[in-house]
């Protein structure tokens, strides 16, 4: 009995002095929309163990029509968010100090899809037409584009009537709008799936029109970057995430399957996600995760050229940093 007591005491003493197993650093990522291949790189990094290898415990928070990532970030509900740069820069100018720490998407997938029989062949033909536009921060590229074209968004014969578009293609299919907002990787395919042929449509890619702005960047709060431990956590997160993105690019079908496995709603289909991943890979191609300063300035210039009501009113300062990607890509 005495031996057992001594052994127990020795074990207790060891437990008090032995170093505790290091807990994984928790990271919460707020997506801009629901679980789909648009975010495949993060789900791949999670499923392949890339985050775990970095000592991270990552939770991916799906978005939705009633979720504004900047608000979630501001409220402390996430450590990092995905956001389109126009939305992020507008939020920063309004007082929410968000900072771009990585830019996995090199190109924009945003476009307008119009019925050809409306006679629309170029932006000047938008006058007098009804155009579906996404809001919640997604409207900024369109509003800036129209301002540059000198086209009012207040309706009338010389302006466009803006229809606040839900995240579906119904306004086009039901002829409630002459054009709607679509992404190359998502809604455009939904229009085709509805039985519309490409010959019946005219599309305007924002990239081709010279008004493309950066999408799907990784943003954090500026104040958090003052914490060395937080910065180190983000370095690990970005490094693992980009590893996930490059794997997804090279293995699009497998990446789509991983997304489907993580879709708790069961709303996505295999065919749609595989098509989406194929298009997404075109947008992330060419990016190692670091923000291209020329792409940033192009986005800023587009937003500043907003006429009497620009998206942002001045050149942003401190809106991005290479510090995280420089360390992550060593």
ZAMARGU-4260 file (C-alpha; in steps of 0.2 Angstrom, whole numbers, plus 5000, padded with zeros to 4 digits):
<rodrens>
0) 5000/5000/5000 | 5014/5012/5005 | 5023/5008/4988 | 5007/5012/4979 | 5005/5028/4988
5) 5022/5034/4984 | 5020/5029/4966 | 5004/5039/4966 | 5013/5054/4974 | 5027/5053/4962
10) 5016/5052/4947 | 5006/5068/4954 | 5022/5077/4956 | 5028/5073/4938 | 5011/5078/4932
15) 5014/5095/4940 | 5031/5098/4933 | 5029/5089/4916 | 5026/5102/4902 | 5008/5101/4895
20) 5005/5096/4877 | 5004/5112/4867 | 4986/5116/4862 | 4983/5120/4844 | 4981/5138/4840
25) 4962/5141/4836 | 4958/5151/4820 | 4941/5155/4814 | 4938/5160/4796 | 4922/5168/4790
30) 4918/5164/4772 | 4909/5177/4761 | 4896/5164/4755 | 4890/5147/4758 | 4901/5131/4757
35) 4906/5129/4739 | 4921/5127/4728 | 4924/5146/4728 | 4932/5142/4745 | 4940/5125/4741
40) 4957/5129/4746 | 4953/5131/4764 | 4943/5115/4764 | 4957/5106/4756 | 4969/5113/4769
45) 4958/5107/4782 | 4954/5089/4775 | 4972/5086/4770 | 4979/5091/4787 | 4989/5106/4781
50) 4982/5117/4796 | 4985/5103/4808 | 5003/5102/4802 | 5005/5120/4806 | 4998/5117/4824
55) 4982/5126/4820 | 4964/5121/4824 | 4954/5130/4810 | 4935/5132/4810 | 4928/5137/4794
60) 4912/5148/4796 | 4900/5147/4781 | 4892/5164/4775 | 4875/5167/4768 | 4863/5181/4763
65) 4861/5188/4780 | 4880/5187/4785 | 4891/5202/4782 | 4909/5196/4785 | 4916/5213/4791
70) 4902/5214/4804 | 4907/5196/4810 | 4926/5202/4811 | 4922/5218/4820 | 4912/5208/4833
75) 4926/5196/4836 | 4916/5181/4829 | 4931/5177/4817 | 4950/5180/4817 | 4950/5182/4798
80) 4937/5185/4784 | 4936/5183/4766 | 4930/5199/4757 | 4930/5207/4740 | 4942/5222/4741
85) 4929/5235/4736 | 4919/5230/4752 | 4934/5229/4763 | 4941/5246/4757 | 4924/5254/4760
90) 4923/5247/4777 | 4940/5253/4781 | 4936/5271/4776 | 4920/5270/4786 | 4930/5266/4802
95) 4933/5247/4802 | 4952/5245/4801 | 4953/5229/4790 | 4969/5224/4782 | 4973/5213/4767
100) 4986/5200/4773 | 4984/5188/4757 | 4976/5188/4740 | 4973/5170/4734 | 4962/5176/4719
105) 4972/5184/4705 | 4958/5188/4693 | 4940/5193/4695 | 4925/5181/4690 | 4912/5195/4690
110) 4902/5199/4675 | 4885/5204/4669 | 4875/5192/4659 | 4861/5200/4647 | 4848/5194/4635
115) 4854/5196/4618 | 4837/5201/4611 | 4837/5217/4622 | 4849/5224/4609 | 4863/5227/4622
120) 4880/5226/4613 | 4890/5238/4625 | 4888/5248/4641 | 4880/5263/4633 | 4865/5251/4628
125) 4862/5249/4647 | 4852/5265/4647 | 4834/5262/4650 | 4837/5244/4655 | 4835/5235/4672
130) 4850/5227/4679 | 4851/5215/4693 | 4865/5219/4705 | 4870/5210/4721 | 4872/5222/4737
135) 4879/5219/4754 | 4896/5226/4748 | 4895/5217/4731 | 4887/5232/4722 | 4903/5243/4723
140) 4911/5237/4707 | 4895/5240/4697 | 4891/5257/4704 | 4909/5262/4700 | 4908/5256/4682
145) 4892/5265/4679 | 4899/5281/4686 | 4914/5280/4674 | 4902/5277/4660 | 4892/5292/4665
150) 4877/5282/4667 | 4865/5286/4681 | 4859/5272/4692 | 4843/5281/4697 | 4833/5274/4682
155) 4824/5283/4668 | 4828/5283/4649 | 4846/5289/4652 | 4850/5278/4667 | 4849/5260/4673
160) 4836/5254/4685 | 4845/5244/4698 | 4836/5228/4704 | 4843/5222/4721 | 4846/5204/4715
165) 4845/5190/4727 | 4859/5176/4725 | 4850/5167/4711 | 4847/5170/4692 | 4828/5171/4693
170) 4827/5189/4688 | 4835/5185/4671 | 4825/5169/4668 | 4809/5177/4673 | 4813/5193/4662
175) 4812/5204/4677 | 4829/5211/4672 | 4838/5213/4655 | 4855/5209/4663 | 4860/5201/4680
180) 4876/5199/4690 | 4884/5182/4688 | 4901/5174/4692 | 4910/5164/4679 | 4911/5150/4691
185) 4893/5150/4698 | 4878/5159/4692 | 4882/5159/4673 | 4882/5140/4674 | 4865/5141/4683
190) 4858/5151/4668 | 4864/5138/4656 | 4856/5125/4667 | 4840/5133/4666 | 4839/5129/4648
195) 4846/5145/4641 | 4859/5143/4627 | 4875/5154/4626 | 4869/5160/4609 | 4854/5169/4618
200) 4866/5179/4629 | 4878/5193/4629 | 4891/5194/4643 | 4902/5208/4650 | 4917/5202/4661
205) 4923/5216/4672 | 4941/5210/4668 | 4938/5214/4650 | 4930/5230/4653 | 4945/5237/4663
210) 4935/5239/4679 | 4939/5222/4688 | 4942/5224/4706 | 4951/5211/4718 | 4940/5197/4725
215) 4941/5185/4739 | 4956/5192/4749 | 4960/5187/4767 | 4957/5201/4779 | 4961/5204/4798
220) 4959/5218/4810 | 4974/5230/4810 | 4974/5230/4829 | 4977/5211/4830 | 4993/5213/4819
225) 5001/5222/4833 | 5001/5205/4843 | 5016/5195/4838 | 5007/5179/4842 | 4992/5183/4831
230) 5004/5187/4817 | 5013/5171/4819 | 4996/5162/4819 | 4991/5171/4802 | 5008/5166/4794
235) 5004/5148/4798 | 4986/5150/4792 | 4991/5158/4775 | 5005/5146/4772 | 4993/5131/4774
240) 4979/5139/4765 | 4990/5142/4750 | 4996/5125/4750 | 4977/5120/4750 | 4974/5131/4735
245) 4988/5125/4725 | 4982/5107/4728 | 4965/5112/4723 | 4971/5119/4707 | 4980/5104/4702
250) 4966/5092/4708 | 4950/5101/4704 | 4939/5086/4705 | 4945/5080/4721 | 4944/5097/4728
255) 4926/5098/4723 | 4923/5081/4732 | 4930/5088/4748 | 4919/5103/4747 | 4904/5092/4745
260) 4909/5082/4760 | 4909/5098/4770 | 4893/5105/4764 | 4882/5102/4779 | 4866/5108/4769
265) 4868/5095/4756 | 4862/5109/4743 | 4877/5107/4731 | 4878/5095/4717 | 4893/5086/4711
270) 4892/5092/4693 | 4890/5110/4699 | 4904/5110/4711 | 4916/5102/4698 | 4912/5115/4685
275) 4914/5128/4698 | 4931/5122/4704 | 4937/5121/4686 | 4933/5140/4684 | 4939/5145/4701
280) 4956/5137/4697 | 4958/5150/4683 | 4955/5164/4695 | 4968/5158/4708 | 4981/5153/4695
285) 4996/5165/4695 | 4994/5169/4714 | 5006/5163/4727 | 4995/5172/4740 | 5004/5189/4740
290) 4995/5204/4735 | 5001/5212/4718 | 5003/5231/4721 | 4998/5234/4703 | 4982/5224/4706
295) 4978/5234/4722 | 4981/5251/4714 | 4970/5246/4699 | 4956/5242/4711 | 4958/5258/4720
300) 4958/5268/4704 | 4942/5260/4699 | 4934/5264/4715 | 4940/5282/4716 | 4934/5285/4698
305) 4916/5285/4705 | 4911/5302/4699 | 4900/5312/4712 | 4898/5296/4723 | 4914/5286/4723
310) 4915/5270/4733 | 4930/5277/4742 | 4935/5296/4743 | 4954/5294/4745 | 4969/5283/4742
315) 4969/5270/4757 | 4984/5270/4768 | 4989/5254/4778 | 4975/5243/4769 | 4987/5229/4765
320) 5003/5221/4771 | 5016/5209/4764 | 5022/5205/4781 | 5012/5189/4783 | 5015/5182/4765
325) 5033/5186/4765 | 5035/5176/4781 | 5023/5162/4775 | 5032/5160/4758 | 5050/5159/4764
</rodrens>
